[in-house]
Amino acid sequence: MSDPSVLKFPADFLWGCAASAYQVEGALQEDDRGQANWDVFSRTPGKIFGGHAADPACDHYHRYKEDVHLMADLGIKAYRFSVAWPRIMPGGTGQVNQRGLDFYDRLVDTLLQHNIEPILTLYHWDHPQVLDEKGGWQNRDFASWLANYSTAVARRLSDRVRHWITLNEPPCIAGLGFSSGEHAPGLRLTEKEVTQVVHHILLGHGKTAQAVRQYAVRPVRIGLAHNPDGKIPATEDPSDIAAARAAWREANSWWFDPLFKGEYPAGLWRERGDNVPVVQAGDMEAIAQPLDFMGLNIYQGESVRGGATGPEAVPYAPEFPRTTMGWPITPEAMYWGPRFFHEEYPTPEVVVTENGASFDESPGADGRVDDRPRVAFLASYLRQLHRALRDGIPVRGYFVWTLIDNFEWSHGYGKKFGLVRLDESLRRHPKSSAAWYRRVIAAGGF
């Protein structure tokens, strides 16, 4: 008999790690790269913790071979990275910078030489600043600009890259960039204006998916990396499960229904009154492109119970365990997130494109970090992901965020998610969690 305490994942399960260009590459002034929106935002006083900047970040632009060797040593099967639009089209549109494409050529070739599958994200929040001067995501043309840039990348790399992700975390693009102002471009718009940005983001996804499929030189698999609002039933009583499901649907259908049903949810559309986007003929058809997989970035979830008048949030107590981001540690989000998504939209496969945690940690005398809280965090979430697999949810892969401590957007270098510590001289020091993840991958479980 098999040991029920050993959680085995499918033999072809895609064990990976994820990162983004702006957070790791550095080299912001090299090889004809154009100025990025985040370059400008980072220089705005008070926007980034400690006045930190993304150069040199992890200096991945120069040390990518070392980083790929690190991945290979861990046994990582796939690396999810993003391409920096300002490197490819410094002017936002028009002329393609071959030196920028050359870097990703080298990165992809090095990954493949080490039997690591490249998973390419086309847009992970950085774009040429010149496009913000034309309105950025508030300009409907941004969707076409994104597709044109993506075409250049697809033509160059699709002979070797099979898995393509159009956008990373659309709710963060809209919410943090245009509502709270915490991310570039740092705006605080009206609800109607933000909703229009949401529509342009969805349109950008659809047009990009079309462009990659049209110009890829071999068949490709296309997905989107989304961070749905997580909902967890307070108990497994059917009434609480039903309440959490209803809350999940209400929180996420505005994003998902256009992708999979070709329409905005009618009830939420009515509730928003005049705060709805302008939708032109053909938009919804463009948005609802077939997806081969759905990427879910899962970190936390809200507890929900069935109340007298509908779903009710159950607040976490002040002493509830949290990461240094202030996020509650809720492993059950890794079960209920994929389950609720698959129940509502059963077509595509699911890939957990991000999961990880930031903790306060200090190196020992040998320079290494014994990050047992991170190991416990990852193990608890993977147990719930295994439960989802047992229940028939088609989860095909899992990506840790992230390989190396890096530039964590508005938090600068103050938050550390990496399996590997980066010291002041940019040397890489694998943490205890890296050794643990190596064992998990080698065993296909734990």
Secondary structure, 3 states (H helix, E strand, C coil): CCCCCCCECCCCCEEEEECCHHHHCCCCCCCCCCCEHHHHHHCCCCCCHHHCCCCCCCCHHHHHHHHHHHHHHHCCCEEEEECCHHHHCCCCCCCCCHHHHHHHHHHHHHHHHCCCEEEEEEECCCCEHHHHCCCHHHCCCHHHHHHHHHHHHHHHHCCCCCEEEEEECHHHHHHHHHCCCCCCCCCCCCHHHHHHHHHHHHHHHHHHHHHHHHHCCCCCEEEEEECCCCEEECCCCHHHHHHHHHHHHHHHHHHHHHHHHCCCCHHHHHHCCCCCCCCCCCHHHHHCCCCCEEEEECCCCEEEEEECCEEEECCCCCCCCECCCCCECCCCHHHHHHHHHHHHCCCCEEEEEEECCCCCCCCCCCCCCCCHHHHHHHHHHHHHHHHHHHCCCCEEEEEEECCECCCCHHHCCCCCCCCEEECCCCCEEECHHHHHHHHHHHHCEC
